[in-house]
Amino acid sequence: MAVPKRKTSTSKKRMRRSHHKLATLNIVEDKKSGEYKLSHHVDLKSGYYNGKKILDI
C-alpha cells in the first residue's frame, strides 16, 4: 500500500481545494417587473428577453 513520504503542506492542501468552492448563481432584478430572474434567460412570466417581447403568454 502506498504511503506518502512527507506530510502535505498547508499551502499544497489549500491549492488543491481551491476548486471546491460553490458557484454563485447570477440572479438579477428585472427592470420592468421588478422580480428576480437568471441573467441571459427569458423571463417566463412576462415573455421578455433583453427588453424585447419573445414569448406570447
Distance bins in CASP14 RR format, pairs under 12 A and 6 or more apart:
PFRMAT RR
TARGET T0000
AUTHOR 0000-0000-0000
RMODE 2
METHOD distances of the structure
MODEL  1
4 12 0 0 0 0 0 1 0 0 0 0 0
4 13 0 0 0 0 0 1 0 0 0 0 0
6 12 0 0 0 0 1 0 0 0 0 0 0
7 13 0 0 0 0 1 0 0 0 0 0 0
8 14 0 0 0 0 0 1 0 0 0 0 0
8 15 0 0 0 0 0 1 0 0 0 0 0
8 16 0 0 0 0 1 0 0 0 0 0 0
8 17 0 0 0 0 0 1 0 0 0 0 0
9 15 0 0 0 0 1 0 0 0 0 0 0
9 16 0 0 0 0 0 1 0 0 0 0 0
10 16 0 0 0 0 0 1 0 0 0 0 0
10 17 0 0 0 0 0 1 0 0 0 0 0
11 17 0 0 0 0 0 1 0 0 0 0 0
11 18 0 0 0 0 0 1 0 0 0 0 0
12 18 0 0 0 0 0 1 0 0 0 0 0
13 20 0 0 0 0 0 1 0 0 0 0 0
14 20 0 0 0 0 0 1 0 0 0 0 0
14 21 0 0 0 0 0 1 0 0 0 0 0
24 38 0 0 0 0 0 1 0 0 0 0 0
24 39 0 0 0 0 0 1 0 0 0 0 0
25 36 0 0 0 0 1 0 0 0 0 0 0
25 37 0 0 0 0 0 1 0 0 0 0 0
25 38 1 0 0 1 0 0 0 0 0 0 0
25 39 0 0 0 0 1 0 0 0 0 0 0
25 40 0 0 0 0 0 1 0 0 0 0 0
25 41 0 0 0 0 0 1 0 0 0 0 0
26 36 0 0 0 0 0 1 0 0 0 0 0
26 37 0 0 0 0 1 0 0 0 0 0 0
26 38 1 0 0 1 0 0 0 0 0 0 0
26 39 1 0 1 0 0 0 0 0 0 0 0
26 40 1 0 0 1 0 0 0 0 0 0 0
26 41 0 0 0 0 1 0 0 0 0 0 0
27 35 0 0 0 0 0 1 0 0 0 0 0
27 36 1 0 1 0 0 0 0 0 0 0 0
27 37 1 0 0 1 0 0 0 0 0 0 0
27 38 1 0 0 1 0 0 0 0 0 0 0
27 39 1 0 0 1 0 0 0 0 0 0 0
27 40 0 0 0 0 0 1 0 0 0 0 0
27 41 0 0 0 0 0 1 0 0 0 0 0
28 34 0 0 0 0 1 0 0 0 0 0 0
28 35 0 0 0 0 0 1 0 0 0 0 0
28 36 1 0 0 1 0 0 0 0 0 0 0
28 37 1 0 0 1 0 0 0 0 0 0 0
28 38 1 0 0 1 0 0 0 0 0 0 0
28 39 1 0 1 0 0 0 0 0 0 0 0
28 40 0 0 0 0 1 0 0 0 0 0 0
28 41 0 0 0 0 1 0 0 0 0 0 0
28 43 0 0 0 0 0 1 0 0 0 0 0
29 35 1 0 0 1 0 0 0 0 0 0 0
29 36 1 0 1 0 0 0 0 0 0 0 0
29 37 0 0 0 0 1 0 0 0 0 0 0
29 38 0 0 0 0 0 1 0 0 0 0 0
29 39 0 0 0 0 0 1 0 0 0 0 0
29 43 0 0 0 0 0 1 0 0 0 0 0
30 36 1 0 0 1 0 0 0 0 0 0 0
30 37 1 0 1 0 0 0 0 0 0 0 0
30 38 0 0 0 0 0 1 0 0 0 0 0
30 39 0 0 0 0 0 1 0 0 0 0 0
30 41 0 0 0 0 0 1 0 0 0 0 0
30 42 0 0 0 0 0 1 0 0 0 0 0
30 43 1 0 1 0 0 0 0 0 0 0 0
30 44 0 0 0 0 0 1 0 0 0 0 0
30 45 0 0 0 0 1 0 0 0 0 0 0
30 46 1 0 0 1 0 0 0 0 0 0 0
30 47 0 0 0 0 0 1 0 0 0 0 0
30 48 1 0 0 1 0 0 0 0 0 0 0
30 49 0 0 0 0 0 1 0 0 0 0 0
30 50 0 0 0 0 0 1 0 0 0 0 0
30 51 0 0 0 0 1 0 0 0 0 0 0
31 37 0 0 0 0 0 1 0 0 0 0 0
31 39 0 0 0 0 0 1 0 0 0 0 0
31 43 0 0 0 0 0 1 0 0 0 0 0
31 46 0 0 0 0 0 1 0 0 0 0 0
31 48 0 0 0 0 1 0 0 0 0 0 0
31 50 0 0 0 0 0 1 0 0 0 0 0
31 51 1 0 0 1 0 0 0 0 0 0 0
32 43 0 0 0 0 1 0 0 0 0 0 0
32 45 0 0 0 0 0 1 0 0 0 0 0
32 46 1 0 0 1 0 0 0 0 0 0 0
32 47 0 0 0 0 0 1 0 0 0 0 0
32 48 1 0 0 1 0 0 0 0 0 0 0
32 49 0 0 0 0 0 1 0 0 0 0 0
32 50 0 0 0 0 0 1 0 0 0 0 0
32 51 1 0 0 1 0 0 0 0 0 0 0
32 52 0 0 0 0 0 1 0 0 0 0 0
32 53 0 0 0 0 0 1 0 0 0 0 0
33 43 1 0 0 1 0 0 0 0 0 0 0
33 44 0 0 0 0 0 1 0 0 0 0 0
33 45 1 0 0 1 0 0 0 0 0 0 0
33 46 1 0 1 0 0 0 0 0 0 0 0
33 47 0 0 0 0 1 0 0 0 0 0 0
33 48 0 0 0 0 1 0 0 0 0 0 0
33 51 0 0 0 0 0 1 0 0 0 0 0
34 43 0 0 0 0 1 0 0 0 0 0 0
34 45 0 0 0 0 0 1 0 0 0 0 0
34 46 0 0 0 0 1 0 0 0 0 0 0
34 48 0 0 0 0 0 1 0 0 0 0 0
35 43 1 0 0 1 0 0 0 0 0 0 0
35 44 0 0 0 0 0 1 0 0 0 0 0
35 45 1 0 0 1 0 0 0 0 0 0 0
35 46 0 0 0 0 1 0 0 0 0 0 0
35 47 0 0 0 0 0 1 0 0 0 0 0
35 48 0 0 0 0 0 1 0 0 0 0 0
36 43 0 0 0 0 1 0 0 0 0 0 0
36 45 0 0 0 0 0 1 0 0 0 0 0
37 43 1 0 1 0 0 0 0 0 0 0 0
37 44 0 0 0 0 1 0 0 0 0 0 0
37 45 0 0 0 0 1 0 0 0 0 0 0
37 46 0 0 0 0 1 0 0 0 0 0 0
37 47 0 0 0 0 0 1 0 0 0 0 0
37 48 0 0 0 0 1 0 0 0 0 0 0
37 49 0 0 0 0 1 0 0 0 0 0 0
38 44 0 0 0 0 0 1 0 0 0 0 0
38 49 0 0 0 0 0 1 0 0 0 0 0
39 49 0 0 0 0 0 1 0 0 0 0 0
39 50 0 0 0 0 0 1 0 0 0 0 0
40 49 0 0 0 0 1 0 0 0 0 0 0
40 50 0 0 0 0 1 0 0 0 0 0 0
41 47 0 0 0 0 0 1 0 0 0 0 0
41 48 0 0 0 0 0 1 0 0 0 0 0
41 49 1 0 0 1 0 0 0 0 0 0 0
41 50 0 0 0 0 0 1 0 0 0 0 0
41 54 0 0 0 0 0 1 0 0 0 0 0
41 55 0 0 0 0 0 1 0 0 0 0 0
42 48 1 0 0 1 0 0 0 0 0 0 0
42 49 1 0 1 0 0 0 0 0 0 0 0
42 50 0 0 0 0 1 0 0 0 0 0 0
42 51 0 0 0 0 0 1 0 0 0 0 0
42 52 0 0 0 0 0 1 0 0 0 0 0
42 53 0 0 0 0 0 1 0 0 0 0 0
42 54 1 0 1 0 0 0 0 0 0 0 0
42 55 1 0 0 1 0 0 0 0 0 0 0
42 56 0 0 0 0 0 1 0 0 0 0 0
42 57 0 0 0 0 0 1 0 0 0 0 0
43 49 1 0 0 1 0 0 0 0 0 0 0
43 50 0 0 0 0 0 1 0 0 0 0 0
43 51 0 0 0 0 1 0 0 0 0 0 0
43 52 0 0 0 0 0 1 0 0 0 0 0
43 53 0 0 0 0 0 1 0 0 0 0 0
43 54 0 0 0 0 1 0 0 0 0 0 0
43 55 0 0 0 0 1 0 0 0 0 0 0
43 57 0 0 0 0 1 0 0 0 0 0 0
44 54 0 0 0 0 0 1 0 0 0 0 0
44 55 1 0 0 1 0 0 0 0 0 0 0
44 57 1 0 0 1 0 0 0 0 0 0 0
45 55 0 0 0 0 1 0 0 0 0 0 0
45 57 1 0 0 1 0 0 0 0 0 0 0
46 52 0 0 0 0 0 1 0 0 0 0 0
46 53 0 0 0 0 1 0 0 0 0 0 0
46 54 0 0 0 0 1 0 0 0 0 0 0
46 55 0 0 0 0 1 0 0 0 0 0 0
46 56 0 0 0 0 0 1 0 0 0 0 0
46 57 1 0 0 1 0 0 0 0 0 0 0
47 53 1 0 0 1 0 0 0 0 0 0 0
47 54 1 0 1 0 0 0 0 0 0 0 0
47 55 1 0 1 0 0 0 0 0 0 0 0
47 56 1 0 0 1 0 0 0 0 0 0 0
47 57 1 0 1 0 0 0 0 0 0 0 0
48 54 1 0 0 1 0 0 0 0 0 0 0
48 55 0 0 0 0 1 0 0 0 0 0 0
48 56 0 0 0 0 0 1 0 0 0 0 0
48 57 0 0 0 0 1 0 0 0 0 0 0
49 55 0 0 0 0 1 0 0 0 0 0 0
END
